[in-house]
Amino acid sequence: MFLKAEQIRKSLECLKKLHPFYGITFLVCKKASLPVGNKISYPISAEETKFLEEYFKPEQDSQYFYQVFRSVK
């Protein structure tokens, strides 16, 4: 499956408006099927790093992640 460059540009423009919590932390929690309404111990920082390594790293040798979401101030 191939995506047109224009579709990628439009999608990235929409993602710029999204808070990083929803594009990273929320997805990490959903992927782990964390319970809602109950407290558990969960290594969120380590799991976010793994998630970023898997989905947001343009090149494995890079120390940077691709940031598509709006900056948090």
C-alpha positions in Angstrom: 0.0 0.0 0.0 1.3 3.4 -1.0 0.1 6.8 0.3 0.2 9.9 -1.9 2.5 12.7 -0.7 -0.5 15.1 -0.5 -2.3 12.7 1.9 0.7 12.5 4.1 1.0 16.3 4.2 -2.7 16.6 5.1 -2.4 14.0 7.8 0.7 15.6 9.3 -1.1 18.9 9.4 -3.9 17.4 11.4 -1.5 15.7 13.8 0.2 19.0 14.6 -2.9 20.1 16.5 -2.9 17.0 18.7 -1.5 17.1 22.2 1.4 14.6 22.5 -0.4 12.8 25.4 -2.9 11.4 22.9 -0.3 10.5 20.3 2.1 8.8 22.7 1.0 8.2 26.3 -2.6 7.4 25.6 -1.7 4.9 22.8 0.9 3.2 25.1 -1.7 2.7 27.8 -4.3 1.4 25.2 -1.7 -1.0 23.7 -1.0 -2.3 27.2 -4.8 -2.7 27.9 -4.4 -0.9 31.2 -7.4 -1.1 33.5 -9.7 1.9 33.8 -10.7 2.9 37.3 -8.1 0.8 39.1 -4.6 1.7 40.1 -1.7 -0.5 39.1 2.0 -0.1 38.9 3.2 0.5 35.4 6.6 1.7 34.0 5.1 4.4 31.8 8.3 6.2 31.0 10.1 3.0 29.9 7.1 1.9 27.8 6.8 5.3 26.2 10.5 5.1 25.2 9.9 1.6 23.7 6.9 3.0 21.8 8.8 5.9 20.5 11.7 3.6 19.4 9.3 1.5 17.5 7.0 4.1 15.8 8.7 7.5 15.9 12.4 6.9 15.1 13.2 7.6 11.5 16.5 5.8 11.6 17.7 3.3 14.2 21.1 4.9 14.5 19.6 8.3 15.3 19.2 9.6 18.8 16.2 11.6 17.9 12.5 10.9 17.4 10.2 12.3 14.7 7.8 14.8 16.5 4.5 15.2 14.7 2.4 16.6 17.5 2.2 20.1 18.8 4.8 21.3 21.3 3.7 21.4 24.9 4.4 24.7 26.7 
